[in-house]
Amino acid sequence: MVTYHHKRVGHCLPGTTTARVLPSRSSLSRRARFYRRGVTPSAASSGAGAPGPDIPAVTVTPGATATTSVTVRNDSDIVEAYSLEIVGDCAPWTTAQPARVSLYPGTSETVTLLLQPPRSPEVRAGDLPLGVRVLPAEHPESVRVLETTVHVEEFRELQTEVLPRRRRGWLRGRYRLAVRNQGNSPRQVAFTPGQAGEELGFAFNPASPGLEPGESVEVGLRVRTGKPVWFGAPVVWPFTVDTVEAGDGETAGQRQRETVRQDVTAVRPPLDAEFVQIPIFPKWLLAVLAALLALLLAWFALVRPAVRSAAEEAATEAVRPRPTPPGEDGGQAPGSGSGDGSGTGPGGQESGAPPGAGGDGTAPGGGSGPGAGTGTGTGGGGQSSQTIDVQTSAGDTATGVYEVPDNSVFRVTDVVIANFQGDEGVLTFSFGDRKITTIALETFRNQDYHWVTPIEIPENDTVTVEVTCNTPGTPATGRRAQECHEVLNVSGVLSRTTQ
């Protein structure tokens, strides 16, 4: 605060500004009345030659403390109390000590202004106005505001974090860089990756963002390797990321001077991260492939020959001729049989006679001899195959029948059913009164049944096929059929019997 007095010359205390104004005799009575009212004139009221600023300019560093002071003098003729209030942008972090002084006439007191700006982005670097309002208690209308300029120094502080610190992948990994400008001036930042070798490639997006004080930005980082790892253990690639300030438009000397002025706390250690490159084929996959190869070799070396040998034995057993069951020859000597035909041949069968028909002949070589004669029994039988063709309209049921001839017995060993159109419905086949099976047509195209012990169907009994057609299928021609069409083939040994 600037103090003006006309009775005696004041002295300047450290950190204060005082101005001396010697009044003329013509203005003495007017100024006496002015002071008696407790009003201290401002610098502007002192006329030409008065000093400009009320308080000296001060420089302060955020996070530190700076002080200045003003002297308050009461040149009035009454006791006066003065309240000092800080106004302006510096008010939140500036205090007056003491904030209220009481002065007798002709006395003065020094008030210290304590500036403590926090180290925060909210305190911007540059020149800020500072005002001190001095309010007399007895004459509040004589309030006065002293002004000065506070220069807030610049400080730099960047906070950077990489997330995640560890990433796994075959060829590339993605990271996020969270950057925040904790300084009090705008900054343009850039990033410098570091690695012991040259195996990794780095890409930042955006590469050089600009940040206002207190502003944050998220930067994408992509790390890529040059070649894949096919087998073996994962490879760990450590790397670092350093956040630097980009000097757009600055000369080398300017950047050097800025570096000298930079705070020690603004020095940032590089961020450590790593990329774990995993192999394309992991260890467990190699173990599985080795086990499968061992099983395949064991199959071809051990199991397949055994299976093939068992299949060949079963096929040989199936085609081996089976002897005639006892009792079917009726006591007839080998080579002779009963029948209407005559002639010679193996088994007494007449050449050209129907299968199973015996003959009244002689043993091989011709002539009659021991064992020749007639009797009731079963002659030799031969393989027989019969086909039943059934065609059925949609929604109808049709039946196909094969009847065993008189004086014969049909020993069934195989049944094959063909549904070559892919019809939908139900098929049932029976041997005489015995139902063998019922099967849905849509579940098969070709179905076969085989019996090791033949099923005997006596004379005049039937093989019956009953088909219920729901939906005709589509044959190989590509056009849907008008009706269902199924074919059953029954095979076995048809033998004749003689009473």
Legacy VTK file of the C-alpha trace (Angstrom):
# vtk DataFile Version 3.0
C-alpha trace
ASCII
DATASET POLYDATA
POINTS 499 float
0.000 0.000 0.000
1.235 3.456 -0.785
1.181 5.839 2.118
1.053 9.590 1.604
1.726 11.980 4.489
2.351 15.712 4.611
3.494 16.369 8.162
6.811 14.562 7.916
8.729 12.481 5.475
8.179 8.733 6.047
10.726 6.033 5.601
10.451 2.989 3.325
10.484 -0.387 4.951
11.837 -3.408 3.123
9.342 -4.843 0.683
7.162 -1.726 0.706
6.560 1.211 -1.557
6.054 4.665 -0.145
5.498 7.956 -1.935
6.167 11.343 -0.474
3.945 14.224 -1.501
4.617 17.677 0.028
1.415 19.716 -0.094
1.345 23.419 -0.799
0.022 25.916 1.733
-3.046 26.580 -0.376
-4.040 22.939 -0.231
-3.087 22.334 3.412
-6.505 23.080 4.836
-8.234 20.881 2.205
-5.897 17.908 2.835
-6.216 18.349 6.620
-9.969 17.999 6.319
-9.390 14.959 4.013
-7.138 13.148 6.526
-9.371 14.019 9.457
-12.069 12.041 7.730
-9.643 9.015 7.765
-9.183 8.862 4.019
-5.746 8.187 2.538
-5.398 9.582 -0.984
-4.506 7.292 -3.821
-1.506 7.657 -6.113
-3.726 9.079 -8.789
-4.876 11.837 -6.437
-1.297 12.941 -5.832
-1.026 14.597 -9.155
1.615 14.209 -11.821
4.813 12.448 -10.905
3.154 9.930 -8.575
4.466 6.307 -8.879
2.568 3.838 -11.115
2.064 0.532 -9.243
0.835 0.578 -5.664
2.729 -2.637 -4.678
5.974 -3.865 -6.272
5.608 -6.739 -8.724
6.537 -10.105 -7.236
7.595 -13.447 -8.754
6.482 -16.714 -7.180
7.048 -20.387 -7.982
4.090 -22.798 -7.579
4.668 -24.945 -4.534
6.958 -22.333 -2.962
6.371 -19.195 -0.865
7.004 -15.526 -1.679
6.348 -12.454 0.446
5.975 -8.747 0.031
4.686 -6.061 2.353
2.922 -2.742 2.511
2.990 -0.060 5.188
-0.283 1.362 6.479
0.015 4.799 8.144
-2.702 6.759 9.885
-2.147 10.469 9.244
-5.613 11.407 10.451
-6.376 12.892 13.858
-8.489 9.967 15.081
-7.811 6.331 15.922
-8.626 4.232 12.866
-8.855 0.466 12.192
-8.045 -0.796 8.715
-9.138 -4.183 7.271
-7.016 -5.631 4.497
-8.708 -8.011 1.993
-6.982 -9.766 -0.910
-8.835 -9.565 -4.206
-8.075 -10.839 -7.696
-6.925 -14.166 -9.173
-4.285 -14.552 -6.458
-6.772 -14.272 -3.595
-7.188 -18.066 -2.968
-3.517 -18.493 -2.080
-2.535 -15.025 -0.751
-3.034 -13.823 2.819
-2.389 -10.565 4.647
-0.672 -10.847 8.036
-2.206 -9.253 9.979
-5.485 -8.836 8.168
-6.624 -5.950 10.442
-4.577 -3.168 12.015
-5.588 -0.365 14.429
-3.494 2.790 14.335
-3.289 5.867 16.451
-2.960 9.148 14.637
0.504 9.556 13.203
1.485 5.850 13.555
2.065 3.128 10.932
2.377 -0.668 10.716
3.818 -3.015 8.134
1.523 -5.746 6.766
3.111 -8.820 5.162
1.514 -10.346 2.040
2.203 -14.098 1.970
1.883 -15.759 -1.466
1.677 -19.576 -1.438
0.422 -20.823 -4.846
-0.101 -24.609 -4.908
1.749 -26.781 -7.394
-1.340 -27.435 -9.458
-2.452 -27.074 -13.079
-5.110 -24.666 -11.864
-2.443 -22.025 -11.195
-1.584 -21.044 -14.751
1.837 -19.662 -15.580
2.086 -15.972 -16.450
1.155 -12.605 -14.955
-1.798 -12.496 -12.593
-3.343 -9.368 -10.996
-3.195 -8.968 -7.212
-5.267 -6.405 -5.343
-5.368 -5.410 -1.662
-8.534 -3.648 -0.551
-7.938 -1.359 2.456
-11.200 -0.555 4.253
-11.242 2.033 7.101
-13.640 1.056 9.834
-14.760 4.593 10.695
-15.031 5.813 7.113
-15.838 2.807 4.866
-16.646 5.118 1.981
-12.913 5.891 1.781
-11.997 2.316 0.728
-8.924 2.000 -1.428
-7.582 -0.858 -3.595
-3.858 -1.257 -4.145
-2.849 -3.276 -7.201
0.214 -5.088 -8.447
1.187 -7.931 -10.778
2.304 -11.401 -9.644
4.400 -13.370 -12.086
3.761 -17.116 -11.663
6.681 -19.135 -12.907
6.217 -22.115 -15.160
6.656 -25.677 -14.002
6.402 -28.878 -16.039
5.066 -32.193 -14.916
3.747 -35.030 -17.071
2.190 -38.156 -15.632
2.252 -41.200 -17.910
1.041 -44.736 -17.274
1.091 -47.749 -19.614
-1.691 -50.323 -19.382
-1.304 -53.212 -19.270
2.331 -53.668 -18.369
2.378 -57.204 -19.805
0.633 -58.412 -22.965
0.655 -61.832 -24.665
0.188 -62.510 -28.362
1.474 -64.318 -31.447
2.735 -61.316 -33.425
1.414 -58.088 -31.902
0.148 -56.554 -28.693
-1.926 -53.451 -27.964
-1.344 -51.110 -25.021
-2.806 -47.833 -23.728
-0.789 -44.819 -22.594
-2.625 -42.514 -20.165
-0.916 -39.090 -20.270
-1.873 -36.142 -18.025
-0.369 -32.657 -18.043
0.131 -31.760 -14.374
2.090 -28.616 -15.258
0.713 -25.097 -15.469
1.388 -24.438 -19.164
0.265 -26.105 -22.428
2.497 -28.900 -23.698
2.963 -30.869 -26.898
4.199 -34.357 -26.035
5.803 -37.149 -28.035
6.883 -40.686 -27.231
10.215 -42.434 -27.581
10.246 -46.259 -27.420
13.329 -48.129 -26.291
14.494 -51.708 -26.675
17.758 -53.604 -26.340
17.507 -54.920 -29.927
15.530 -54.168 -33.059
13.023 -57.020 -32.968
9.984 -54.871 -32.142
8.151 -52.181 -34.054
6.161 -49.425 -32.340
3.235 -47.281 -33.506
1.522 -44.520 -31.460
-1.909 -43.075 -32.168
-1.973 -40.081 -31.877
1.772 -39.673 -32.179
2.071 -36.135 -30.721
-0.994 -34.939 -28.776
-1.303 -31.439 -27.309
-2.345 -31.021 -23.679
-3.649 -28.028 -21.784
-2.865 -27.788 -18.052
-4.778 -30.483 -16.204
-5.873 -32.213 -19.442
-5.566 -35.979 -20.001
-5.374 -38.033 -23.178
-5.240 -41.751 -23.954
-2.781 -42.825 -26.627
-2.876 -46.221 -28.320
0.386 -48.158 -28.619
0.787 -51.151 -30.939
3.848 -53.369 -30.598
4.653 -55.858 -33.380
7.357 -58.476 -33.822
9.123 -59.219 -37.077
8.649 -62.996 -37.235
6.535 -65.609 -35.425
7.699 -68.247 -32.974
6.557 -71.629 -34.233
7.584 -73.998 -31.443
9.110 -73.897 -27.995
8.718 -71.654 -24.973
7.252 -68.113 -25.053
9.715 -65.273 -25.748
9.646 -62.178 -23.511
10.475 -58.842 -25.188
10.972 -56.032 -22.614
10.772 -52.429 -23.791
10.438 -48.893 -22.425
8.378 -45.850 -23.382
9.644 -42.356 -22.570
7.339 -39.337 -22.723
9.098 -36.230 -24.030
7.960 -32.719 -24.811
7.862 -31.807 -28.480
9.505 -28.402 -29.168
7.316 -27.124 -31.976
8.830 -23.986 -33.488
11.594 -23.674 -30.850
15.255 -23.274 -31.571
17.873 -25.503 -30.024
19.007 -22.692 -27.703
15.473 -22.087 -26.496
14.956 -25.780 -25.776
18.280 -25.889 -23.934
17.317 -22.919 -21.755
13.937 -24.492 -21.055
15.665 -27.702 -20.022
17.899 -25.801 -17.617
14.869 -24.146 -16.021
12.948 -27.423 -15.792
12.245 -28.732 -12.316
13.968 -31.810 -11.046
10.589 -33.325 -10.201
9.563 -33.058 -13.854
12.168 -35.633 -14.901
10.239 -38.788 -15.728
11.784 -42.251 -15.718
10.872 -44.363 -18.754
7.905 -46.689 -18.406
8.745 -50.388 -18.355
6.546 -52.919 -20.170
6.971 -56.223 -21.940
5.451 -58.218 -24.776
5.289 -62.000 -24.366
5.325 -63.688 -27.770
3.697 -67.097 -27.520
4.507 -69.890 -30.021
2.075 -70.779 -32.785
2.118 -74.454 -31.762
2.235 -74.868 -27.970
3.986 -77.714 -26.179
0.826 -79.620 -25.365
-0.139 -79.718 -29.045
3.176 -81.347 -29.912
2.584 -83.953 -27.203
-0.890 -84.688 -28.575
0.445 -85.040 -32.134
3.166 -87.411 -30.936
0.586 -89.533 -29.099
-1.663 -89.682 -32.176
1.283 -90.691 -34.356
2.190 -93.457 -31.908
-1.406 -94.731 -31.925
-1.462 -94.681 -35.727
1.743 -96.679 -35.944
0.423 -99.168 -33.390
-2.730 -99.582 -35.465
-0.901 -100.368 -38.676
1.697 -102.544 -36.965
-0.408 -104.536 -34.492
-4.168 -104.015 -34.577
-4.832 -103.903 -38.317
-3.161 -107.271 -39.117
-5.081 -108.934 -36.277
-8.390 -107.466 -37.486
-7.680 -108.504 -41.055
-6.818 -112.059 -39.969
-10.012 -112.326 -37.910
-12.069 -111.041 -40.849
-10.502 -113.543 -43.234
-11.214 -116.405 -40.830
-14.829 -115.298 -40.480
-15.226 -115.099 -44.258
-13.715 -118.570 -44.694
-16.056 -119.969 -42.071
-19.043 -118.345 -43.790
-18.332 -119.845 -47.215
-17.420 -123.309 -45.912
-20.166 -125.860 -46.914
-22.290 -126.909 -43.996
-23.193 -130.619 -43.572
-26.819 -131.758 -43.876
-28.389 -131.949 -40.413
-28.939 -135.528 -39.186
-32.412 -136.915 -39.886
-32.948 -135.050 -43.102
-31.557 -137.920 -45.227
-34.330 -140.288 -43.976
-31.915 -143.203 -43.622
-31.166 -143.113 -47.299
-27.763 -144.304 -48.376
-25.409 -141.725 -49.711
-25.872 -141.155 -53.354
-29.481 -142.325 -53.503
-32.764 -140.570 -53.017
-36.388 -140.843 -53.822
-38.125 -139.067 -56.603
-39.718 -139.426 -59.959
-36.622 -138.816 -61.989
-33.892 -141.184 -62.923
-30.265 -140.762 -63.645
-26.961 -140.576 -61.974
-25.070 -137.726 -60.468
-23.498 -136.550 -57.248
-25.847 -136.997 -54.341
-28.250 -138.933 -56.539
-29.501 -135.673 -58.026
-30.712 -135.942 -61.546
-29.109 -133.638 -63.975
-31.562 -130.880 -64.761
-33.839 -131.701 -61.823
-34.965 -128.823 -59.615
-32.843 -128.039 -56.558
-33.496 -130.425 -53.744
-35.135 -133.058 -55.934
-33.721 -136.502 -55.510
-33.661 -139.295 -58.115
-34.200 -143.029 -58.277
-30.809 -143.893 -59.518
-27.683 -145.674 -58.610
-24.581 -144.747 -56.801
-21.804 -143.048 -58.668
-20.537 -145.263 -61.386
-23.972 -146.749 -62.302
-25.665 -149.940 -61.342
-27.476 -150.939 -58.246
-25.782 -151.993 -55.099
-25.924 -151.772 -51.350
-27.844 -148.719 -50.003
-30.101 -148.291 -52.975
-33.803 -148.087 -52.285
-36.580 -145.602 -51.529
-37.656 -143.948 -48.366
-39.102 -140.771 -46.929
-36.609 -138.048 -46.152
-35.226 -134.712 -47.246
-33.267 -134.365 -50.384
-30.308 -131.958 -50.767
-31.107 -128.207 -50.968
-29.623 -125.231 -52.798
-29.333 -121.506 -52.316
-32.434 -119.543 -53.208
-33.205 -115.844 -53.404
-36.595 -114.212 -53.755
-37.439 -110.514 -54.347
-40.619 -108.784 -53.201
-41.406 -105.465 -54.910
-44.000 -103.225 -53.193
-45.327 -99.958 -54.621
-47.689 -97.858 -52.515
-49.519 -94.597 -53.061
-49.168 -91.798 -50.521
-51.438 -92.416 -47.522
-52.077 -96.065 -48.461
-50.811 -99.423 -47.229
-49.721 -102.206 -49.584
-48.504 -105.768 -49.008
-46.052 -107.969 -50.896
-45.964 -111.749 -50.349
-43.678 -114.642 -51.209
-45.143 -118.122 -50.520
-42.913 -121.133 -49.909
-43.730 -123.905 -52.453
-45.353 -127.207 -51.511
-43.155 -129.955 -50.116
-40.417 -127.390 -49.387
-38.870 -125.596 -46.467
-37.133 -122.217 -46.798
-34.258 -121.595 -44.373
-33.729 -117.785 -44.406
-30.265 -116.430 -43.617
-30.257 -112.923 -45.171
-32.725 -110.093 -45.798
-31.891 -106.868 -47.677
-34.358 -103.939 -47.827
-33.906 -101.118 -50.344
-35.533 -97.671 -49.957
-33.784 -96.113 -52.959
-36.200 -93.162 -53.265
-35.884 -92.031 -49.669
-39.591 -92.534 -48.983
-41.163 -91.743 -45.641
-43.434 -94.237 -43.924
-43.317 -97.581 -42.103
-42.215 -101.042 -43.337
-42.961 -104.336 -41.540
-41.838 -107.768 -42.717
-42.865 -111.123 -41.225
-42.074 -114.814 -41.696
-45.417 -116.567 -41.448
-47.096 -115.443 -38.254
-43.798 -114.258 -36.806
-43.159 -110.517 -37.090
-39.475 -109.894 -37.606
-39.254 -106.091 -37.367
-40.932 -102.751 -38.070
-38.758 -99.909 -39.314
-39.329 -96.287 -40.362
-38.491 -95.716 -44.023
-36.935 -92.265 -43.484
-34.215 -93.800 -41.280
-32.474 -95.727 -44.044
-31.830 -96.150 -47.736
-30.502 -99.724 -47.579
-30.911 -102.052 -44.608
-29.759 -105.656 -44.260
-30.303 -108.433 -41.678
-28.317 -111.647 -41.270
-28.815 -114.776 -39.151
-26.155 -117.353 -38.356
-28.893 -119.851 -37.432
-31.360 -119.935 -40.327
-35.023 -119.166 -39.742
-37.165 -121.995 -41.204
-40.327 -121.134 -43.100
-42.420 -124.255 -43.833
-44.356 -124.968 -46.996
-47.250 -122.711 -47.882
-46.072 -120.159 -45.314
-45.232 -116.687 -46.524
-42.654 -113.935 -46.356
-44.835 -110.827 -46.007
-43.811 -107.182 -46.526
-46.288 -104.479 -45.489
-45.543 -100.845 -46.459
-47.454 -97.773 -45.238
-46.512 -94.774 -47.392
-46.580 -91.301 -45.868
-44.553 -89.270 -48.348
-42.900 -90.535 -51.540
-39.251 -89.607 -51.801
-37.076 -88.196 -54.562
-35.026 -90.687 -56.577
-31.771 -89.967 -58.408
-33.661 -88.327 -61.293
-34.368 -85.311 -59.070
-38.162 -85.477 -59.518
-40.372 -86.458 -56.623
-41.934 -89.883 -57.150
-45.679 -90.386 -57.352
-45.691 -93.364 -54.982
-43.480 -95.175 -52.527
-41.372 -98.008 -53.878
-39.578 -100.542 -51.668
-37.771 -103.775 -52.569
-37.083 -106.674 -50.175
-34.725 -109.514 -51.078
-34.777 -112.659 -48.945
-32.053 -115.304 -49.343
-31.438 -118.721 -47.859
-31.584 -122.460 -48.621
-34.742 -123.853 -50.239
-35.031 -127.587 -49.634
-37.703 -129.978 -50.784
-39.401 -132.483 -48.525
-41.018 -135.800 -49.574
-43.775 -137.536 -47.627
LINES 1 500
499 0 1 2 3 4 5 6 7 8 9 10 11 12 13 14 15 16 17 18 19 20 21 22 23 24 25 26 27 28 29 30 31 32 33 34 35 36 37 38 39 40 41 42 43 44 45 46 47 48 49 50 51 52 53 54 55 56 57 58 59 60 61 62 63 64 65 66 67 68 69 70 71 72 73 74 75 76 77 78 79 80 81 82 83 84 85 86 87 88 89 90 91 92 93 94 95 96 97 98 99 100 101 102 103 104 105 106 107 108 109 110 111 112 113 114 115 116 117 118 119 120 121 122 123 124 125 126 127 128 129 130 131 132 133 134 135 136 137 138 139 140 141 142 143 144 145 146 147 148 149 150 151 152 153 154 155 156 157 158 159 160 161 162 163 164 165 166 167 168 169 170 171 172 173 174 175 176 177 178 179 180 181 182 183 184 185 186 187 188 189 190 191 192 193 194 195 196 197 198 199 200 201 202 203 204 205 206 207 208 209 210 211 212 213 214 215 216 217 218 219 220 221 222 223 224 225 226 227 228 229 230 231 232 233 234 235 236 237 238 239 240 241 242 243 244 245 246 247 248 249 250 251 252 253 254 255 256 257 258 259 260 261 262 263 264 265 266 267 268 269 270 271 272 273 274 275 276 277 278 279 280 281 282 283 284 285 286 287 288 289 290 291 292 293 294 295 296 297 298 299 300 301 302 303 304 305 306 307 308 309 310 311 312 313 314 315 316 317 318 319 320 321 322 323 324 325 326 327 328 329 330 331 332 333 334 335 336 337 338 339 340 341 342 343 344 345 346 347 348 349 350 351 352 353 354 355 356 357 358 359 360 361 362 363 364 365 366 367 368 369 370 371 372 373 374 375 376 377 378 379 380 381 382 383 384 385 386 387 388 389 390 391 392 393 394 395 396 397 398 399 400 401 402 403 404 405 406 407 408 409 410 411 412 413 414 415 416 417 418 419 420 421 422 423 424 425 426 427 428 429 430 431 432 433 434 435 436 437 438 439 440 441 442 443 444 445 446 447 448 449 450 451 452 453 454 455 456 457 458 459 460 461 462 463 464 465 466 467 468 469 470 471 472 473 474 475 476 477 478 479 480 481 482 483 484 485 486 487 488 489 490 491 492 493 494 495 496 497 498
